[in-house]
Amino acid sequence: MEIKIIPLEIPEGYNLILGQSHFIKTVEDLYEVMVGISSQVKFGIAFCEASGPRLIRFTGNNEALQTVAVKNAQVIAAGHSFIIMLKDAFPINFLNSIKQCPEVCRIYCATANPVQVIIAETEQGRGILGVIDGYSPLGIEGETDIKDRQQILRKFGYKL
């Protein structure tokens, strides 16, 4: 077995959701989840098939986001993994519905931070062991940091 670290491409202003599912119907059902929650979200979805023709299936409502999703799926190349690239929306607004999608087994991360995917590769194929999402903490928040956090949540409309 070989362990690999795969960096993902996340253009400025984009977020991603990386997960694992179990069925070819994943791309269509995730598409329905995304548009069912927001008619404004721009997104692209890519899904790595683990059996049959083993294709990267894709869909979305934005060609640039689909392209980035497919590129990231190609470098991950782990069976039954999916990636959703989104813009003009935050992953938090979609996560519960994505988790409720019958094909979805797990969410590895939902972020706009730099991401490294830790892959195990064997003679059979590849699997995701985990992710490194962003960077390690540099300290503990102080009073000013707490106020800044509260202000940003209000700016984004998550608090009154």
N, C-alpha and C positions, 0 to 999 in steps of 0.2 A: 504494500500500500504506500502511496505517495501523498503527502500533504502539500497543498498549494494554497497560496494566498492570492486572491483575485480582486483587484481594485475595480470598482464600478464607476461608470461615467454618470455624473449628475450635473448637468448644466445649471448655471446660475438661475435661480427662480423656480427650479423643479424640485419635486419631492418624489420619493419612491416608496413602494411597499413591496417587500420581498417575502415570498411564502412558498409553501409546499401544498400540493393538492394531489388528486388521484385519478382524474378522468378527463378524457378529451373534451368534454362539455364545459370545462373550466373557463375557457376564454369567453364563451357566449354568456355564461351565468355571471361572470365578473363584470362583463360589459353592462348587463342588465342592472347589477348592483350599482354601478357608478352612475348611470343615467337616471336610475330610479331615485337617487338621493339628490342629485344636482344636475340641472339642465345647463349650468354655467361651466362646470368643470371641463377642462381639456385633459385628455388622457390617452395613453397607449398601453396596451397589455401584450405581453409575450409569455408563452407557456411552452416548456420543453417536454415534449411527449417522451414517455419512457418505454413504450412498446409499439408494435406495428411499424409504421413507416418512420417513427421517431423524428418527427419534424418539429420545428419551432412554429407553433401556431400563434397568430397575432390578430389583434383587432384594436379598435379605438375610434376616437373622433377627431384626432389630430395627427397628421402624418409625421411631423417632426418628433412627437412623443412616441409614436409607434416605432420609428426608426431607432431611437435611443433604447427603447425597451428591447427590441430585437437584438441590438448590438450587445447589451448587457446579458441577455439570455444566451447569446453565442459564447461569451467569455466564461459564463458560469457553467453552461453545458451540463447541468445536473438534471437527471430525469425527474419529471413531475414537479419541477420548480416553476414558479411564475413570478413575474415582475410587472408592477404597474407603475408607470411614470405619470405624474400628474402636475398640473400647473393651474394657478388661480384657485387653489383649494388646498386644505390641509388634510393629511391622512387621517387625523383623529375623527373627522366627520364621516369616514367610510369604514373604519376598522371593525366596529361591531357587526355591521352588515356583511362585511367580507368574511368574518369569522363564522357567521351563521350560514354561509353558502355551503351546501352539502358536500361539495368536493374538497373544500379547504381543510387541510389537516393541521397547519401551523402557519403562524406569521413569525418570520425571523426578525424583521425590523421595519419601521416606518419612519422615514427621516429625510432631511435635506442635507445632512452632514456627509462628509466623505465616508464611504463604506468599503471595507475589505471583507470579502466572503472567504471563509476558510473551507476548503474543499478537500475531501478525501477521494483519491482516484485509485481504483483497482482494475484488474483485467476486465471486469464486467462493465464498469462505468464510473460515474461520479456522483457524489452525494454532498450535501451541504452539512457541515458540522456545526457551523455557527457564523456569527458576523462580528466585526469590530465596527461599531457605529460611533463615528466622531473621535474624540480624543479623551485622554484621562483628565480628571479634575485637577485644577491648580490650587484649590483652597476651599474654604467654607464661606458661604455668603454672609455679608454683613448687613447692617440696616439699610444702607443705600442700595445694595443689591436686591434686597427684599422689595423695596419700593419700586425699583426698576422692573422686577419680575411682575409685580402687581399691575404696573402701568402697561406693560406690553400685553398682558392678558386682557385688559380693558380695551386697549387699542384694537386688538383682534376681535373684540366683541364676545369674549368668553366670560366676562364678569361685568357687573354693573358699575 
